Amino acid sequence: MSTRSGHAQTDFGAEERYAGSRDVDLNAKGVADALRARDALANEHYDVVLSSPLLRARRTAELLRPGVPKEIDDRLVERTFGKLEGRTWADAQHFDPPILFIEVGAEQHSVNPPGAEPFEDVWYRARAVAHDLLGRHAGRRLLLVSHSVFLQMFTGGPDRVQLHRVTRAAARQLGAGRVRAV
């Protein structure tokens, strides 16, 4: 069984900026939200926490589960957004040539920003992680802390990874869409 969580809030997220591969830290609200989520998940047991190597995910993982063994997995990083990184979502509307967007659930995703990682590559990464987890961590309770695009691909990709239901209270603490279970 595994639970997945996006990292808590950063200044980039609050400013609606693309962070992607940039290594930004949590802001004060993000730290507070992660601590409240930790309290909401107090009755949940995890054998291991797997985290993206990016600081915002590592800090969230440590705040959610101090003392639980952590594994850093480079494959859990966020999609690289190329020339969009550091720019606001509004900036993305004014690129020439225009950047195409698709709707995934309630979110808009950039399809073709110059220098960005293709969605297919993120999907293949997510598939590889899912298959690896089925073998290496069979029977263990896992908490995965990563990023929105990767987690969407992870959840949409694997056929056999069962995700544990997370309490609604924990989801509210990290903000809408941050803790998700299927």
SULTAFEN-V398170 format. One record per pair of residues at least 6 apart in sequence whose C-alpha atoms are under 6 Angstrom apart, sorted by sequence separation. I is the first residue (numbers start at 1). J is the second residue. D is the distance in whole Angstrom. If there is no record, write none. Layout:
{{I	J	D} {I	J	D}}
This chain:
{{102	108	6} {51	58	6} {102	109	5} {101	109	5} {171	179	5} {101	110	4} {100	110	6} {101	111	5} {100	111	5} {99	112	6} {99	113	6} {10	26	4} {11	27	6} {165	181	5} {9	26	6} {10	27	5} {163	181	6} {53	72	6} {163	182	6} {50	70	6} {52	72	6} {9	30	4} {48	69	5} {49	70	5} {50	71	5} {51	72	5} {52	73	6} {53	74	6} {8	30	5} {48	70	6} {50	72	6} {52	74	6} {52	76	5} {52	77	5} {38	64	5} {126	154	5} {130	158	6} {25	55	6} {26	56	5} {123	153	5} {127	157	6} {23	54	5} {25	56	5} {83	114	6} {23	55	6} {82	114	6} {82	115	4} {82	116	4} {81	116	4} {80	116	5} {80	117	5} {79	117	6} {7	56	6} {7	57	5} {7	60	6} {20	78	5} {20	79	6} {21	80	5} {20	80	5} {20	81	6} {19	85	5} {18	85	5} {19	86	6} {18	86	5} {17	86	6} {18	87	6} {78	147	5} {17	87	5} {76	146	6} {17	88	4} {16	88	5} {17	89	6} {78	150	6} {16	89	6} {57	145	6} {57	146	6} {49	142	6} {51	144	6} {47	141	5} {48	142	5} {49	143	5} {50	144	5} {51	145	5} {52	146	5} {46	141	5} {49	144	6} {51	146	6} {46	142	5} {40	169	6} {40	170	5} {37	170	5} {37	173	5} {36	173	6} {2	141	6} {4	143	6} {6	145	6} {1	141	5} {2	142	4} {3	143	5} {4	144	5} {5	145	5} {6	146	5} {33	173	5} {2	143	6} {4	145	6} {6	147	5} {33	174	5} {3	163	6} {1	162	6} {2	163	5} {3	164	5} {1	163	6} {2	164	5} {1	164	6} {8	174	6} {6	178	5} {5	178	6} {5	179	4}}
